[in-house]
Amino acid sequence: MSAETNQSARPAASPPDDMSFSPALKRVMVVTTLGTFMAFLDTTIVNLALHPLSVSMHASLDTIQWLVTAYLLALAAFLPATSWLAGRFGAKNMYVVSIALFTLASLACGLADSAAQLIAFRVVQGATAGIAVPVAQMLLVRTSGPKLMARAMSMTGVPTILAPVIGPTIGGLLLEHAGWEWIFYLNVPIGVLTVVLSLRLLPRDTREDTGRLDVTGLLLIIAGGVALTYGLAEIGRQGRVSSSAPLIWCVVGLVLVTSFTVYALRARKPLVDLRLFKLPVYAAGALTSFCLGAAVFGASILLPLYFQIVRHEGAVVTGLLLIAQGIGVAIAIWRSARLIDKLGSGLTALIGGTISIVATIPFAFIGAHTPYWYLCLLMFVRGLGVGGTTVPATTAIYRAIPPAKIGDATVQLNVLQRFGGSLATAVFIVVLQSQLTGAADPVRQAAGFGTAFWWVVAIAVGCTLPTFLLVSAERKAARAPAAAPAA
């Protein structure tokens, strides 16, 4: 081999981050970040408005709680069909349509004058968010390619991670100074801007030959996902297993999801290709994503309750205190791309998981008068660990699969994260409720939260264990090309 060939084979020095992205990739990053920021913001901004809405709508709190449950059920129902819809009608078209409908539904929520209307429009919000978020991820992954994927995800992940963190703070401020309607009106200008920019900046669609829709698989996964999500949501809402109904829903959901799994593995062209789990890197990364969903979405419910129940803080102060963890997550996601390039996805995720475990253990010893500066420091460090695991796990998954399977992988990852979050939320609330029963003084209440946080520690360990498999699978994959010429 000539010197010129050797020179050309060497990887070029990585240019600065802002110079490494093509204009097309930058446009996709801007547009998809706006849409996902709006969708993720809406997952938490409504939580603080449930009591004011029950008063304003003259409805019981159990009825208003359906604003959250209906959103989750619609999300679970429409997620599985996203890959087929994007392939059949084009990812750009589906993204524009879903964002436009989400914006109109937000406007309708603000104008609603009854609880029934509000819940119905929240269903539309959940359904369109269930399409918009994974399609945005598909657009980003396909445009960035394997080499720039980690950097692109690290930059777009910062605002989307911060959205649910700052949601309670924004919601509290709007409730105090503007009214509950503005929690939904806030989405309108963001949505209109996203639609306009999407039509102008996103590349032209390339449609795929998706064939017929797998109706059998779709019905199985929708029914299973909705039943499982509803059962877990009911357990989390009640704070205990007071009746057999939520457990029955969970069992029915598990049976249907299992039936879908068996069916999809045998079908010639299933709705979602589960054979991807035969790839070791993909399987390890997917398991990490499931546990991350539990760690991020599930654990995020304990700290707000601690500040409100034990420390008697209001919504705005609680939201401001939670920002420390969001800042840690954002910094870790922003810097993780460089570590991935140097150490690999598996080792970077392992480091992030270890930091998360170490920073979560002190919460198990939380007290009634633990200094806020100490809690904020722990939340910041824990955020570094969670953020340091998120991007590496996702990057490893997308690098391990062929480009044609990006849609399948995206849907599966989103489903796993949502189920992980729903399951963890239900478990944490049941454990917490059992500990708080009869605990009237702050000291005993804080001890109850400490017990619940031991479950969060267990989830953090669960996030970290698959990263060992990820490290091993990446090393085997790296040795395979080197061994092929010798063979």
SULPE-V662010 format. One record per residue. RES is the residue in one letter. PHI is phi as a letter, one per 40 degrees, with the letter a starting at -180 (999 if undefined). OMEGA is omega in whole degrees, -180 to 180 (999 if undefined). Layout:
# SULPE-V662010
res=[RES RES]
phi=[PHI PHI]
omega=[OMEGA OMEGA]
This chain:
# SULPE-V662010
res=[M S A E T N Q S A R P A A S P P D D M S F S P A L K R V M V V T T L G T F M A F L D T T I V N L A L H P L S V S M H A S L D T I Q W L V T A Y L L A L A A F L P A T S W L A G R F G A K N M Y V V S I A L F T L A S L A C G L A D S A A Q L I A F R V V Q G A T A G I A V P V A Q M L L V R T S G P K L M A R A M S M T G V P T I L A P V I G P T I G G L L L E H A G W E W I F Y L N V P I G V L T V V L S L R L L P R D T R E D T G R L D V T G L L L I I A G G V A L T Y G L A E I G R Q G R V S S S A P L I W C V V G L V L V T S F T V Y A L R A R K P L V D L R L F K L P V Y A A G A L T S F C L G A A V F G A S I L L P L Y F Q I V R H E G A V V T G L L L I A Q G I G V A I A I W R S A R L I D K L G S G L T A L I G G T I S I V A T I P F A F I G A H T P Y W Y L C L L M F V R G L G V G G T T V P A T T A I Y R A I P P A K I G D A T V Q L N V L Q R F G G S L A T A V F I V V L Q S Q L T G A A D P V R Q A A G F G T A F W W V V A I A V G C T L P T F L L V S A E R K A A R A P A A A P A A]
phi=[999 c c c c d c c c c c c c c c d d c c c c c d c c c c c c c c c c c c c d c c c d c c b c c d c c c c d c c c c c f b c c c c c d c d c c c c c c c c c c c d c c c c c c c c c b g c c c c c c c c c c c c c c c c c c c c c c b a c c c c c c c c c c d c c c c c c c c c c c c c d c c c c c g c c c c c c c c c c c c c c c c c d c c c d c c c c c c c c c b b h c d c c c c d c c c c c c c c c c c c c c b c c c c b c b c c g c c c c c c c c c c c c c c c c c c c c c c c c c c c g a c c a c d c c c d c c d c c c c c c c c c c c c c b c c b c c b c c c c c c c d c c c c c c c c c c c c d c c c c c c c c c c d c c c c c c c f c c c c c d c c c c c d c c c c c c c c c c c c d c c c c c b g c c c c c c c c c c c c c c c c d d c c b c b c b c d c c c c c c c c c c c c d c c c c b c c d c c c c c c c c b c d c b c c c c c c c c c c c c c c c c c c c d c c c c c c c c c c c c g c c c d c c c c c c c c c c c c c c c c c c c c c c d c c c c c c c c c c c c c c c c c c c c c c]
omega=[-176 178 -180 -180 177 -179 -178 -179 -179 178 179 177 -178 177 177 -175 -175 178 -175 -178 175 177 180 180 178 180 179 -180 -179 -174 -178 178 178 -178 -179 176 -179 -179 -179 177 -176 -180 -177 -174 -178 -171 -177 -175 -174 -179 177 180 179 178 -177 -177 -178 -179 179 180 177 178 -179 179 178 173 178 -176 -179 178 -179 -180 178 177 -180 -177 -173 180 -173 -177 -173 -177 180 180 -180 178 -176 -174 -180 -177 -180 -179 -179 179 -180 -179 -178 179 179 179 177 180 178 178 177 177 -180 178 179 -179 -176 180 176 -180 -180 178 -178 179 180 -180 175 175 178 177 -179 -180 -178 175 177 176 -172 -174 178 178 176 179 176 -179 -178 -177 -179 -178 -176 -176 -175 -173 -176 -173 -177 -180 180 179 -179 -179 -179 -178 -177 -180 -179 175 -179 -175 180 179 -179 -180 179 179 179 179 179 179 180 179 -176 -169 -176 -176 -175 -178 -175 171 179 179 -180 -179 -171 180 178 -180 179 179 -180 180 -179 -180 179 180 -176 -168 -177 -180 -179 -176 169 -177 -177 175 -175 -177 180 177 178 -174 -179 179 -179 -179 180 -175 177 -179 179 -180 -180 -180 -179 179 180 180 179 179 179 177 179 -179 -178 -178 178 176 -175 179 -178 -175 179 179 178 177 180 -180 178 179 179 179 -179 178 176 177 177 -180 179 -180 -176 179 -180 -176 -180 178 -175 178 178 -176 179 179 176 -179 174 177 -176 -179 180 -179 180 179 179 177 176 180 178 180 177 176 177 -177 -175 -175 -177 -176 -178 -179 -175 -176 176 179 178 -179 -177 -176 -175 -175 176 177 177 -175 -176 179 178 179 180 179 -178 -177 -178 179 178 178 177 178 -178 -180 -179 179 -179 -176 -173 -178 -180 178 179 179 -177 -171 -173 -177 -176 -178 177 178 178 178 179 179 179 177 -180 179 -177 -177 -179 -177 -180 179 178 179 -177 -179 -179 -178 178 -177 -179 -179 180 179 179 177 178 179 179 -179 178 176 176 -180 -180 179 179 178 -171 -176 179 -180 -180 180 180 -180 -175 177 -176 -174 175 -178 -178 -177 -179 -179 179 -178 -178 179 -178 -180 179 178 -179 -180 -180 179 177 178 -180 -180 -179 179 180 -178 -178 -178 178 179 -178 -179 179 -180 -177 179 -180 180 -176 -177 -176 -178 179 177 178 177 176 176 178 177 179 -179 173 175 176 176 179 178 178 175 178 176 -172 -176 180 -180 173 176 180 178 -179 -179 178 179 177 179 179 180 -176 179 -180 -179 -177 179 -180 178 999]
